[in-house]
Structure formats: structure tokens, C-alpha cells
Amino acid sequence: MAPDPRSTSRLANDAWESLLTAHAAVLKGVSAADRWSEVSMREYDVLYTLSKRDGPIRARELNKQVLLSQPALSRLLDRLAERGMIHREPDPADGRGVLVSLTDDGRATQRRVGGRHAVDVARLIGSRLSAEELRLLETLCRKLAH
């Protein structure tokens, strides 16, 4: 294989552009699926993030893990609480903080929507990449995330 003549800076920027383009294409495919009548994709993102936790999480910590601004997350949490999908309570360690957790209904909704969503992801990504490429993609994305 011939060496790539592009500079590291150019390679990084080309990789970035490819990453954003791939993200947009997959997101369009996922959002086009008939999965989002029960909860929006953003609501699902919050439910999924909470489902990976063993217990309550501080709202501030949750905000670090989802792609929403703090005010947008607060409004979304209000809606999810009104619908009975999450529970909020004051943080006993810090009265200014709020702890957020899934209710039984929120967990059931996440599982129901998540199962269908997983099928869409497998169709959109798993059908285009080999098992080896999927493992490499996961490794690279985890490396970039940390």
C-alpha cells in the first residue's frame, strides 16, 4: 500500500468530514424509521442513557452524556417527568442538585423502543460493514470519545 501523501492535519480533517457525513447519513436512516411515535429520538437518548445506570444520576452528569444544552435537557426532563417516564428528586448530598432515574414505565418504554431501534441500527450499519469493521469502528469511536 502506497503511503498517503496527505499531511496529518489534512488526514484529520478528511476523517472528521467523513465521520460527520456518516453520522448524518445513519441519523437520517434511523430517524426515517417508524420508531419515534412513542418518544422522540432525543427523549429516547435520555431514556437509554438512564437505562445504562444502576441508580439515579445527577442531571448535570446526564447533561454531559447527551447532545443537548442544559436548558433543552431541563425542558425535556420536565416533559418526561410529566409523562411518568422519569423520576426527579433533590440530591441529598447537594440540595442544589437533582437526581434523575427511570420509572418502571420509562424503563419499559426504553426497552420497547430500543428493541426496534436496534433492528434499524443493525440494518443501517451492520449490513454495510463486516464484523471486523464493526469491531474496528467501535474501537476507534471509543478512543475518540475518551
C-alpha positions in Angstrom: 0.0 0.0 0.0 1.4 3.4 -1.0 1.9 6.0 1.7 -0.8 8.6 1.9 0.7 11.9 0.7 -1.7 14.0 2.8 -0.5 15.8 5.9 -1.7 14.7 9.3 -3.8 17.8 9.5 -5.4 17.1 6.2 -5.9 13.4 7.1 -7.6 14.5 10.4 -9.9 17.0 8.7 -10.8 14.5 5.9 -11.6 11.9 8.7 -13.7 14.5 10.5 -15.7 15.3 7.4 -16.2 11.5 6.7 -17.3 11.0 10.3 -19.9 13.8 10.2 -21.1 12.7 6.8 -21.5 9.1 8.0 -23.3 10.3 11.2 -25.7 12.4 9.2 -26.5 9.5 6.8 -27.1 7.0 9.6 -29.1 9.5 11.6 -31.3 10.2 8.6 -31.9 6.5 8.2 -32.7 6.0 11.9 -35.0 9.0 12.0 -36.8 7.9 8.9 -37.8 4.6 10.6 -41.2 4.4 12.1 -40.0 4.2 15.6 -40.5 7.6 17.1 -44.2 8.0 17.7 -44.0 6.9 21.3 -40.9 9.1 22.2 -38.7 11.4 20.2 -35.1 10.4 19.3 -33.9 12.9 21.9 -36.2 11.6 24.6 -35.1 8.1 23.7 -31.4 9.2 24.1 -32.1 10.3 27.6 -34.1 7.1 28.5 -31.3 5.0 27.0 -28.6 6.8 28.9 -30.5 6.5 32.2 -31.1 2.7 31.4 -27.4 2.1 31.5 -27.2 3.3 35.1 -27.7 1.2 38.2 -29.3 4.1 40.0 -30.1 7.8 39.9 -27.8 10.1 38.1 -27.3 13.8 38.7 -28.9 15.9 36.0 -25.6 17.7 35.5 -23.9 14.3 34.8 -26.7 13.3 32.4 -26.1 16.6 30.5 -22.5 15.5 29.8 -23.7 12.3 28.2 -26.4 13.6 25.8 -26.3 16.0 22.9 -28.5 18.7 24.4 -27.9 22.1 26.0 -28.7 22.3 29.7 -31.9 24.4 29.2 -33.1 22.0 26.5 -32.3 19.0 28.7 -34.2 20.6 31.6 -37.3 21.1 29.4 -37.0 17.5 28.1 -36.8 16.1 31.6 -39.9 18.2 32.6 -41.8 16.5 29.7 -40.6 13.0 30.6 -41.5 13.5 34.2 -45.0 14.8 33.3 -45.4 11.6 31.2 -44.3 9.4 34.1 -41.1 8.1 32.4 -38.6 9.6 34.8 -38.4 10.4 38.5 -36.6 13.5 39.8 -35.6 14.1 43.4 -33.3 16.5 45.2 -29.8 15.2 45.7 -29.4 14.6 49.4 -25.6 15.3 49.1 -26.2 18.7 47.4 -29.6 20.4 47.8 -29.0 22.4 44.6 -28.6 19.2 42.5 -31.3 16.9 41.1 -31.1 13.2 40.8 -32.8 11.6 37.8 -33.9 8.0 37.3 -36.2 5.9 35.1 -39.6 4.9 36.3 -40.9 1.4 35.5 -42.9 2.9 32.6 -39.8 4.8 31.4 -37.7 1.6 31.5 -40.4 -0.4 29.7 -40.7 2.3 27.0 -36.9 2.4 26.6 -36.8 -1.4 26.1 -39.7 -1.4 23.7 -38.4 1.4 21.5 -34.8 0.3 21.9 -35.5 -3.2 20.6 -37.0 -1.8 17.4 -34.2 0.8 17.2 -31.5 -1.9 17.5 -33.0 -3.6 14.5 -32.8 -0.4 12.5 -29.2 0.2 13.5 -28.2 -3.4 12.6 -29.9 -2.9 9.2 -28.2 0.5 8.6 -24.7 -0.2 9.9 -24.4 -4.0 10.3 -25.4 -4.7 6.8 -22.7 -2.4 5.4 -19.7 -3.4 7.5 -18.1 -6.7 8.2 -17.8 -8.0 11.8 -14.2 -7.0 11.8 -15.0 -3.5 10.5 -17.7 -3.1 13.2 -15.2 -4.0 15.9 -12.7 -1.6 14.5 -15.3 1.2 14.2 -16.3 0.6 17.9 -12.6 0.7 19.0 -12.0 3.9 17.1 -15.1 5.6 18.3 -14.4 4.7 21.9 -10.9 6.0 21.5 -12.2 9.3 20.2 -14.8 9.6 23.0 -12.2 9.3 25.7 
